[in-house]
Each structure stands twice: as structure tokens, then as C-alpha cells.
Amino acid sequence: MPITFEALHDKMTLIRGGKREDIPLEIRTDPLTGTTGRVFNFPYTTPKSPTIEETFQRSEGIFCPFCPENIENATPRFPEELIPEGKIRIGKANLVPNILPLDRYVGVAVFSPQHFVRMEELKPDFMKDGFLVVQEF
């Protein structure tokens, strides 16, 4: 019996620049382990492993779509049949579509309007709204 990967072909839909965009995706299942992998055509390179401080310092000088002044216009929206408002907002947290087509519905939760939050700053009160947007999604 030949070993073959099962492949599910689907698409992720989002609204970007006011236009509906369907992004194809493929989910393959390994017949031996049952694990899945995503296959998509997206220009992405794995970054080197810098320290947290190097990452933070580098991120200070580049455009960030998740900062408060950019999040509304720089991030896509969900189709209104899925999320009528296009994005989910609770308190200071936001949930927007992920532009990587990992599955039909994928969101990115932005827990804070701060550009960078250190682990020791992740207090229960701060985390509540972030978990609520994820739960709503």
C-alpha cells in the first residue's frame, strides 16, 4: 500500500484595501504521524534568533501595523459575514486577521497598544481583554 499525504485545499478570505481577497492554502496530513503542515506561497524567511533586546531595538525603527496609530488602516478586516465589524475590539485589545493563510479563519490578538510588552508586565488585569478577544473569535 503506497504512503500518500492527504491534502485539504481551502482558502482564507479577508478584506484588504477595501477589496475582498481569497488566499489559497493547503493543509497536508502525514499518514504515519497524523501531524499536519501548511503549504502556501508567501514570501517569508525565517529570521535569525536575536535576543529579545535586539528584537525590541530593531522593531523600534520600523513600521508596526499593530501600533495604535496604524492598526485600523494597516491591518486587514474579516469578511462581514464572519465578523460584521471586521475586527474584534474589547478594551485595549484587538483581534485582526492574520495575513498568513494558516487556516480558513486565523486571527492575531493584539493585547496592548504598547509596542513592546515585557514578560514581567503581563499582569492578570492587562491580559483579560486580550483573552476576551480571543474567546470572542
Buried (B, 14 or more C-beta within 10 A) or exposed (E): EEEEEEEEEEEBBBBEEEEEBEBEBBBBBEEEEEEEEEEBEEEEEEEEEEEEEEEEEEEEEEEBBBBBEEBBEEBBBBBEEBBEEBBBBBBBBBBBBBBBBEBEBBBBBBBBBBEEEEEEEEEEEBEBBBBBBBEEB
